[in-house]
Amino acid sequence: MHKLYAGTSGWAYPLWKPAFYPAKLASSKFLSHYATRLNSVEVNYTFRAFPTEKLLTGWIAQTPDGFLFSMKAHQSITHVKRLRSVTKNTLDFLTALRPLTDAGKLGPVLFQLPPNLKYDLALLDEFLAGLPRQMRSTMEFRNESWFRDDVFEHMRNANVALCIAESDDLETPQVSTADFSCMRLRKTEYSPKVRKEIAKTVEDLAAKGDVFTYFKHEDTPDGALYAEELLKSVKGN
C-alpha cells in the first residue's frame, strides 16, 4: 500500500469554525491546525501569482515533515499561452516553488486546462517534452475531446498523471497514466455511500502508487471533514 494524501483546495476559511477549526482560533494559525488533521493541501493561489520565498518559507514552518503542497500552475502556462511554447514559463514557475522542493514538501503540480481548449495531440506532446521528469505533474482536462487512448498513452510515456476530476458538469474517466494518482472531487454533495465508494477507489489506486485527493467546499467544513474521514478509513494509511 502506497501513501494517501488527502485534503482540500485551500485552508483559509473562517466558515469552517467551529466544526473543523476551534471557534477562537486566529486565522494566522489555520494552516498549522489544518496540518494536524490532514496531510496535504491544494493551493490555487498560484494560478494568479507566483509565490514569494517568504510566503513559502512561512508555510513550510507551519507544517510538519511529510506534509505536501499541491500547486496549481500559473495561468500564463495554461490559459494565456494555452500550453504553446511554455517551457520557460513552466521552469520559471517551478523555480518559484524551489523552497517547497528543497524542504521535501512539494506534491503534484496541477496543470488545469481551460474548458475551451480542445484535443491537440501535437500541442500536448510539445508541452510534455518540456516538463522535468523528476517533478510530479498532473493534468486536468475540462474538455471531453481529450479523453482518448492516444492522449493517455502519451501521458504514460511522460509519467504525467491524468487528474481524475469530477464536478456536477463533467467527470474524467478513471484512467491511470503515471506512478501516482490525483483526484479532485468537486461535486455539490457526497453522500455517505458515495464517500465509501471513493474510499474503495482510493484503496485500489494506492495499490499502484501514491494518491492525492482533494475535496472542495469553501463555504462549509464538509470537504475538510470528508478528507479526514478518508484518511482514517483507507487501510494502511
N, C-alpha and C positions, 0 to 999 in steps of 0.2 A: 504494500500500500504506500503510495506516494503522499505528498503533503497537500492538504486542503487549506487554502487561504480564502477567507470569507469576510465580507464587509459590505460597505455601502459606497455610493458616489458622493463623497464629502462627509463632513462631520460637524460643520458649524451651524447647527440648527437648534436654537433655543426651544423650539416647539417639541423637542424630544424630552423635555422635562415634564413630569418627574419620572416617566416610565423607563427612560434609559439614563439620562443624566440626573444626578441629585438636584433637587429643587433650588438649592443655594449655590450650586457650582458656578464659578466665574467662567465666562466664555473663554478666557485665556487657558483654562485647564481642560477644555473639552477634549482635545486630542489626546492628552495623557490619560484621561479616563477612558476614552474610546479604546485606546490601545491595551487597557487591562482586560477588555472583554472580547475584542475582535483582533485579528492578526494581519489585516490588510485594509487598505482604503484606495479607492479610485479617485484621482484628482482631475477634475475637469477645468480648473482654473488655468492650466497651462495651454488650453485651447486658444485662449485670447492673449496670454502674456507669458514670456519666458520667466521662469522663477529665478530670483536672485540667490546668490550663495548664502546670504544672511537668512533668507526665508527657509531654505532647505536645511541649513545647519540647525535652525530652531526646531524644525520638525523632527530631525534626527535625534536631538537631545530629549525630546518629549516621548520617544517611543523606544521600547525595549529591543534587544537583539532578536532577530527573527521576524520583526515586523516589516512588511513590504508595502511600498507605494507603487500603485499602477498609475501611469501618467498618460493623459490624453495628448496626442501630438498636436502641435500648433496648427492653427487654421491656414497659415501660409502654405503648408505642405499639402493639406487635404482639400481645402476649399478655395484658396486663391489660385494656386498653381495646379490644383487638381491632379497631383502626382507626377506632373510632367517636369522633367529636369529639376528634381528636388533633392538630389544627393547632397549638395552643400547645405541646403536648408535643414535637412534631416541631421546631418553631422553637427551643425551649429546648435540645434535643439538638444541633441544628446550631450554635447559639451556642457550645456547649461545644467544638465542633470548629473554631472560628474560627482558632486558631493554625495548624492544617493548611491551612485555606483561604488565609490570608494568606501562608503560605510556598509556596503553589502545590503542595502535596503531598497534597491530598485527592482520592482516587479516588472510585469509586461508594459511595453509602450503600445498604446492603442491608437491605431490609425482608423478613424471613423470617417467614412466617405459620405459626401452629400447624396441625398436621395435621387438627384437628377444626373448623377454620374453613372453612366451605363457601361455594360461589358465592353472591355477593350483589352484583349489579351496582350498585345504588344506593349501597351501602356503599363500593364501590370508587371510584365517582365522587366521593363526598364526600371520601374520602382524597386522591385525585389532585388535587382542586381546591385542597387546602391545601399542596401541595408547591411549593417555589420552583422555577421553571423553569430557573434558571441552575445548579441542582445536578444532578449525575448521580445518578439514583435507579434502583435495580433491585429487583424484587420476586420473591421465591421462594415459589411456591405449593406446599404439600405435601399438597393435597387435589386429586385429579384433576378434581373438578367445575368447577374454574376454567379448565380447558383448553378454551376456547370462543372462537369467532371474535369474538363481541361484546366479550369481555374484551380480546382482542388489539387490536381496533380502538380501544377507549377508551384503552388504554395507548399506542398510537401517537399518538393525538391529544395526549397529555400528554408525549410523548417519554420515557416510562419503560420501561426495558428489562425484558423477561421474562427472569429468570435461568434459564439453561439448566443445570438442576441434575440430577445423576444419583446414585443410590445403588443398593444391591442391592435396594431395595424399590420405588423409584419413579423414573421418568425423565420429565423435562419435554420436550415437543416442541420441536424446534429452529425456533423462530419468532422473527423479528426484529421488535421493536416500538419501537426507538429508534435514534439515530445512533451508538450504541456497543453492544457486546455484553458479557455477563458469563456465565462458565461456572464452575460449582462441581462438581468431579469427586470423587465420594465413594465410588466402588466399592472393594471389598476388594482387587481386583487389576487391574492394567493391563498386559497383555502387550505385547511389542514391536510386534506387529501392530496392536493397538488404539491404541497411542500414535502410530503413523504415521497412522492414520485421524483421530485427534484433531488432529494437525498439519495435515492436509488441511482439516478443518473450520475450524480457526482461520485458515488462509490465506484461505479463502473468505469468512469473516466480516470479516477485516481489509481486504478489498477495499471494504467498505462503511463501516467506521468502526473506531475503536479497540476492542481486545478485551482483556478482563481475565479471566484464567484462574487458578483456584486449586485445587490438589490438597490432600488431607488424609491424612496418615499420621503422626500424632504419635509413635507408638511406634517408627517406623523412619525413616531419612532418605529413603525412596523418593520421597515426594511432592516434596521439595525437588530431588532429582536429576532427577525427571521434568520438573519445571518448567524446570530449567536446560537439559535436553535439548531441550525445546520451544522455548525462546528461540533456541537455536543452529540448530534445524532449519527454522524458518519463514523463508522468503526475505524479504529486505529489512528484517529486524529487526536 
